[in-house]
Amino acid sequence: MGFKMGIVGLPNVGKSTLFNALTRTAAAQAANFPFCTIEPNVGEVAVPDARLEKLAAIAASKQIIPTRMTFVDIAGLVRGASKGEGLGNQFLANIRECDAIAHVLRCFEDGDITHVEGRIDPVADAETIETELMLADMESIERRLVALGKKLRGGDQETLDQDRLLRAALAVLNDGKPARIVQVAEDDRRTWRLLQLLTSKPVLFVCNVEESCAAKGNSQSARVAEMAAKQGAASVVISAKIEEEISQLANDEAAMFLEEMGLEEAGLDRLIRAGYKLLGLQTYFTIGPKEARAWTIPAKTLAPQAAGVIHGDFEKGFIRAETIGYDDYIAGNGETGAKEAGKFRVEGKTYEVKDGDVLHFLFNA
């Protein structure tokens, strides 16, 4: 089960530098000119989770396999992208394929790195991209409504649902607001996702600050945080330059570097976890002497569907899930101790898997 977060922003805000740090590669060319990223670069990153190593230590697991997220470095957008300016059409198509957006905003001053609009104003930058996405959505919706109009007479329920949801989105867009504020009923969520509206995707604002402000941010990142709060969105502060340097160091050297910089942890760890939370994801574990492994599922996933993440046969032939909560596993120093403390449970098909559950599935082959 893959989850993609697209890294977007105006040219020269640090997107490719951030992507290089995330993937620990130089796959994305970081250069001081617009459109240095022509094709979207895709990289998988491990989701940091200290729980996994603790579980592995108790079980003496030979291998540790973290869960992963996919990040896509997308070409820089410019004003007019909704009309095809710059690499607009390609940019919009690449965003459409992502589950969420990490919107990188330039919150640093550097005379050697030009800004495409000649000024440093992250809030205005955010508004520029949001406006282009909204314009693209409005144009797309109007085209679709025309196409659906010919089918509505047939009374097909799916067509009626699409028409209703598209009109609800268009109403908020015409009011100058993104489609993600539309209240979507549970029964409509699948149809809503299939519409693939650009402004329906959750957004995480990433404030790229200078090295000296990496720990606490600066006045520009504070403005972004205020904007995000008003929108019900999240924001994180990082220094992409620092993160790229850290990504090239060994673990012990990285820890020393972070301490010298007054940072408790790498900004990328916070960014990845924030993206994970933004997508409504959670983790369960399978633990044994061979391997300790983390698995990603959406929140509120039922046990059979969680089993299906490992293998489709696990879901089809699901019998039950043997379950121990993470805290109970740690407190019992493993499965035996948890059982002796009465913390071992057997759950059926209606069990909603909790974040941190240690699971073993029984199924018919």
C-alpha positions as CSV (number, residue, x, y, z in Angstrom):
1,M,0.0,0.0,0.0
2,G,1.8,3.2,-1.2
3,F,1.2,6.7,0.0
4,K,2.6,9.6,-2.0
5,M,3.4,13.1,-0.8
6,G,4.2,15.6,-3.5
7,I,6.8,18.3,-2.7
8,V,5.7,21.5,-4.3
9,G,6.5,25.2,-4.3
10,L,7.7,28.1,-6.4
11,P,11.2,27.7,-8.1
12,N,14.2,28.2,-5.8
13,V,12.5,27.6,-2.5
14,G,14.6,24.5,-1.6
15,K,12.3,21.7,-2.9
16,S,15.1,19.6,-4.5
17,T,17.5,20.2,-1.6
18,L,14.8,18.9,0.7
19,F,14.2,15.9,-1.6
20,N,17.9,15.1,-1.7
21,A,18.0,15.1,2.1
22,L,14.9,13.0,2.3
23,T,16.1,10.3,0.0
24,R,19.8,10.6,1.0
25,T,20.7,10.8,-2.7
26,A,21.6,13.4,-5.2
27,A,19.0,12.2,-7.6
28,A,17.3,15.6,-7.8
29,Q,19.5,18.3,-9.3
30,A,19.5,21.3,-7.0
31,A,20.5,24.4,-8.9
32,N,19.8,28.1,-8.8
33,F,17.4,28.4,-11.8
34,P,13.7,27.7,-12.4
35,F,12.7,24.2,-13.5
36,C,15.9,22.4,-12.6
37,T,13.7,19.5,-11.7
38,I,12.1,18.6,-15.1
39,E,10.8,15.0,-14.4
40,P,9.3,14.3,-11.0
41,N,11.9,12.5,-8.9
42,V,10.4,9.8,-6.7
43,G,12.0,8.5,-3.5
44,E,11.0,6.2,-0.6
45,V,11.9,7.1,2.9
46,A,11.6,5.2,6.1
47,V,9.2,6.5,8.7
48,P,11.1,7.1,11.9
49,D,9.6,5.2,14.8
50,A,11.6,4.5,18.0
51,R,9.0,1.8,19.0
52,L,10.2,-0.5,16.3
53,E,13.8,-0.7,17.6
54,K,12.6,-1.3,21.2
55,L,10.3,-4.2,20.0
56,A,13.1,-5.7,18.0
57,A,15.5,-5.6,21.0
58,I,13.1,-7.5,23.1
59,A,12.4,-10.1,20.5
60,A,16.1,-10.3,19.4
61,S,14.9,-9.8,15.8
62,K,17.7,-10.3,13.2
63,Q,16.3,-7.7,10.9
64,I,14.4,-4.4,11.4
65,I,12.1,-3.3,8.5
66,P,10.5,0.2,9.0
67,T,7.4,1.3,7.1
68,R,7.9,3.7,4.3
69,M,6.4,6.7,2.6
70,T,7.0,8.0,-1.0
71,F,7.9,11.6,-1.7
72,V,7.7,13.1,-5.2
73,D,9.8,16.1,-6.1
74,I,7.7,18.1,-8.5
75,A,8.9,20.8,-10.9
76,G,8.5,24.4,-9.6
77,L,5.2,26.2,-10.3
78,V,5.0,29.7,-11.5
79,R,2.1,32.2,-11.8
80,G,-0.1,31.1,-14.7
81,A,0.5,27.4,-14.3
82,S,-3.3,26.7,-14.4
83,K,-3.1,28.1,-18.0
84,G,0.0,26.0,-18.9
85,E,2.6,28.6,-18.1
86,G,6.1,27.3,-17.3
87,L,5.7,23.5,-16.7
88,G,2.1,24.1,-15.5
89,N,0.3,21.2,-17.2
90,Q,3.0,18.7,-16.1
91,F,3.0,20.2,-12.6
92,L,-0.7,19.9,-12.1
93,A,-0.8,16.3,-13.5
94,N,1.9,15.2,-11.1
95,I,0.1,16.7,-8.1
96,R,-3.1,14.9,-9.1
97,E,-1.3,11.6,-8.6
98,C,-0.3,12.4,-5.0
99,D,-2.2,11.8,-1.8
100,A,-1.1,14.9,-0.1
101,I,1.1,18.0,-0.6
102,A,4.2,19.2,1.2
103,H,4.2,22.9,0.3
104,V,7.8,24.2,0.7
105,L,7.9,28.0,1.4
106,R,11.0,30.1,1.3
107,C,11.4,31.7,4.8
108,F,15.1,32.6,4.4
109,E,17.0,35.6,3.0
110,D,19.9,34.9,0.5
111,G,21.0,37.4,-2.0
112,D,22.7,34.7,-4.0
113,I,19.5,32.8,-4.7
114,T,17.0,34.6,-6.8
115,H,13.3,34.5,-6.0
116,V,11.1,34.1,-9.1
117,E,8.9,37.0,-8.0
118,G,11.7,39.2,-6.6
119,R,10.7,39.2,-2.9
120,I,10.6,37.0,0.2
121,D,7.0,36.6,1.3
122,P,6.0,32.9,2.1
123,V,2.4,33.7,2.7
124,A,2.1,35.4,-0.7
125,D,3.9,32.4,-2.2
126,A,1.4,30.0,-0.6
127,E,-1.5,32.1,-2.0
128,T,0.1,32.1,-5.5
129,I,0.2,28.3,-5.6
130,E,-3.2,27.9,-4.0
131,T,-4.8,30.3,-6.5
132,E,-3.3,28.3,-9.4
133,L,-4.6,25.0,-8.0
134,M,-8.0,26.5,-7.5
135,L,-8.2,27.9,-11.0
136,A,-7.2,24.6,-12.4
137,D,-9.9,22.8,-10.3
138,M,-12.6,25.3,-11.4
139,E,-11.7,24.8,-15.1
140,S,-11.7,21.0,-14.6
141,I,-15.0,20.9,-12.8
142,E,-16.8,23.1,-15.4
143,R,-15.6,20.7,-18.1
144,R,-16.7,17.7,-16.2
145,L,-20.1,19.1,-15.4
146,V,-20.8,19.7,-19.1
147,A,-19.8,16.0,-19.8
148,L,-22.0,14.7,-16.9
149,G,-25.0,16.7,-18.1
150,K,-25.5,14.4,-21.0
151,K,-25.6,11.4,-18.6
152,L,-27.8,12.8,-15.8
153,R,-31.0,12.0,-17.6
154,G,-30.3,8.3,-17.2
155,G,-30.6,8.6,-13.4
156,D,-27.3,6.6,-12.8
157,Q,-26.5,7.0,-9.1
158,E,-22.8,7.3,-9.5
159,T,-23.3,10.1,-12.1
160,L,-25.7,11.9,-9.8
161,D,-23.2,11.6,-6.9
162,Q,-20.4,13.0,-9.0
163,D,-22.5,15.9,-10.2
164,R,-23.6,16.8,-6.6
165,L,-20.0,16.7,-5.2
166,L,-18.5,18.6,-8.1
167,R,-21.1,21.4,-7.6
168,A,-20.4,21.5,-3.9
169,A,-16.6,21.9,-4.7
170,L,-17.3,24.5,-7.3
171,A,-19.4,26.5,-4.8
172,V,-16.5,26.8,-2.3
173,L,-14.0,27.5,-5.1
174,N,-16.1,30.3,-6.4
175,D,-16.0,31.7,-2.8
176,G,-12.2,31.7,-3.0
177,K,-11.7,28.7,-0.8
178,P,-10.1,25.2,-1.5
179,A,-12.2,22.1,-2.1
180,R,-10.7,20.4,1.0
181,I,-13.1,22.5,3.2
182,V,-16.1,20.7,1.7
183,Q,-17.7,18.4,4.3
184,V,-17.9,15.0,2.7
185,A,-20.1,12.2,4.1
186,E,-18.5,8.8,4.8
187,D,-20.6,7.2,2.0
188,D,-19.2,9.8,-0.5
189,R,-15.5,9.5,0.4
190,R,-14.7,7.0,-2.4
191,T,-16.4,9.1,-5.1
192,W,-14.8,12.3,-3.7
193,R,-11.3,10.8,-3.9
194,L,-11.9,9.6,-7.5
195,L,-12.6,13.2,-8.5
196,Q,-8.9,13.9,-7.8
197,L,-9.4,17.6,-7.2
198,L,-6.1,19.4,-6.6
199,T,-7.3,21.5,-3.7
200,S,-9.0,18.6,-2.0
201,K,-5.6,17.2,-1.0
202,P,-4.4,17.8,2.6
203,V,-1.5,20.3,2.8
204,L,1.5,20.5,5.1
205,F,3.4,23.8,4.9
206,V,7.2,23.3,5.2
207,C,9.0,26.5,6.3
208,N,12.5,26.4,4.9
209,V,14.6,28.7,7.1
210,E,18.3,29.7,7.4
211,E,20.6,27.5,9.5
212,S,20.6,29.8,12.5
213,C,16.8,29.6,12.8
214,A,16.4,25.8,12.4
215,A,15.5,25.2,16.0
216,K,12.8,27.8,16.6
217,G,12.0,29.3,13.2
218,N,11.9,33.0,12.4
219,S,9.3,35.8,11.8
220,Q,8.5,34.5,8.4
221,S,7.8,30.9,9.6
222,A,5.7,32.4,12.4
223,R,3.5,34.1,9.7
224,V,3.1,30.7,8.0
225,A,2.2,29.0,11.2
226,E,-0.5,31.6,11.8
227,M,-1.8,31.1,8.2
228,A,-1.8,27.4,8.6
229,A,-3.7,27.6,11.9
230,K,-6.4,29.7,10.3
231,Q,-6.8,27.1,7.6
232,G,-6.8,24.1,10.0
233,A,-3.6,22.9,8.4
234,A,-0.2,22.0,9.8
235,S,3.3,23.5,9.4
236,V,6.9,22.4,10.2
237,V,10.1,24.4,10.4
238,I,13.3,22.9,8.8
239,S,16.5,24.1,7.3
240,A,16.8,22.1,4.0
241,K,20.5,23.0,3.8
242,I,21.2,21.5,7.3
243,E,19.1,18.5,6.6
244,E,21.0,17.8,3.4
245,E,24.3,18.0,5.3
246,I,23.0,15.7,8.0
247,S,21.8,13.2,5.5
248,Q,25.4,12.6,4.3
249,L,26.7,11.9,7.8
250,A,27.0,8.6,9.7
251,N,24.4,8.2,12.6
252,D,26.9,9.1,15.4
253,E,28.2,12.1,13.5
254,A,24.7,13.2,12.7
255,A,23.7,13.1,16.4
256,M,26.8,15.2,17.3
257,F,25.9,17.7,14.6
258,L,22.3,18.0,15.8
259,E,23.5,18.6,19.4
260,E,25.9,21.3,18.2
261,M,23.1,23.0,16.4
262,G,20.8,22.8,19.4
263,L,18.4,20.5,17.7
264,E,16.7,17.6,19.5
265,E,16.1,15.7,16.3
266,A,16.4,16.0,12.5
267,G,13.8,18.2,11.0
268,L,13.2,15.5,8.4
269,D,11.9,13.2,11.1
270,R,9.4,15.8,12.1
271,L,8.4,16.3,8.5
272,I,7.9,12.6,7.7
273,R,5.9,12.1,10.9
274,A,3.8,15.2,10.1
275,G,3.1,13.8,6.6
276,Y,2.2,10.5,8.0
277,K,-0.3,12.1,10.4
278,L,-1.6,14.4,7.6
279,L,-2.5,11.3,5.6
280,G,-4.4,9.8,8.5
281,L,-2.0,6.8,8.7
282,Q,-1.0,4.6,11.6
283,T,1.4,1.7,12.2
284,Y,1.1,-1.8,13.5
285,F,3.9,-4.3,14.1
286,T,4.7,-7.9,13.4
287,I,7.5,-9.1,15.7
288,G,9.6,-12.3,15.7
289,P,13.1,-13.6,15.9
290,K,13.5,-13.4,12.1
291,E,12.3,-9.8,11.7
292,A,10.6,-6.8,13.4
293,R,8.5,-5.0,10.9
294,A,6.2,-2.0,10.8
295,W,3.2,-1.8,8.5
296,T,1.2,1.2,7.4
297,I,-2.6,1.3,7.4
298,P,-5.2,4.1,7.4
299,A,-6.7,4.9,10.8
300,K,-9.7,2.8,11.7
301,T,-8.7,-0.1,9.5
302,L,-10.3,-3.4,10.4
303,A,-8.2,-6.5,11.2
304,P,-8.8,-8.4,7.9
305,Q,-7.9,-5.4,5.8
306,A,-4.8,-4.8,8.0
307,A,-3.8,-8.4,7.4
308,G,-4.3,-7.8,3.6
309,V,-1.5,-5.3,3.7
310,I,0.9,-8.2,4.3
311,H,-0.7,-10.4,1.7
312,G,-4.1,-10.6,0.0
313,D,-4.5,-14.3,1.1
314,F,-4.3,-13.1,4.7
315,E,-7.4,-11.0,4.2
316,K,-9.3,-13.6,2.2
317,G,-8.8,-16.4,4.6
318,F,-8.7,-14.3,7.8
319,I,-9.7,-16.2,11.0
320,R,-8.5,-14.0,13.9
321,A,-5.8,-11.6,15.0
322,E,-3.7,-12.3,18.1
323,T,-3.1,-8.8,19.6
324,I,-0.9,-7.1,22.2
325,G,-0.8,-3.3,22.6
326,Y,2.7,-1.8,22.3
327,D,2.8,-0.5,25.9
328,D,1.7,-3.9,27.1
329,Y,4.4,-5.7,25.0
330,I,7.1,-3.4,26.4
331,A,5.8,-3.7,30.0
332,G,5.7,-7.5,29.7
333,N,9.1,-7.6,28.1
334,G,7.7,-9.6,25.2
335,E,4.8,-11.8,24.3
336,T,5.2,-14.2,27.2
337,G,5.1,-11.5,29.9
338,A,2.2,-9.8,28.2
339,K,0.2,-13.1,28.2
340,E,1.0,-13.7,31.9
341,A,-0.3,-10.1,32.7
342,G,-3.5,-10.9,30.8
343,K,-2.8,-8.4,28.0
344,F,-2.9,-10.9,25.2
345,R,-6.2,-10.7,23.2
346,V,-7.9,-12.6,20.4
347,E,-9.8,-10.3,18.0
348,G,-12.1,-11.0,15.1
349,K,-13.2,-9.5,11.8
350,T,-14.7,-6.4,13.3
351,Y,-11.7,-5.4,15.4
352,E,-10.4,-1.9,14.6
353,V,-6.6,-2.0,14.6
354,K,-5.0,0.5,17.0
355,D,-1.7,2.4,16.4
356,G,1.1,0.4,17.9
357,D,-0.6,-3.0,18.0
358,V,1.6,-6.0,17.8
359,L,-0.3,-8.5,15.7
360,H,-0.1,-12.1,14.6
361,F,-2.7,-13.2,12.0
362,L,-4.3,-16.6,11.6
363,F,-5.8,-17.4,8.3
364,N,-7.0,-20.3,6.0
365,A,-4.6,-20.8,3.1
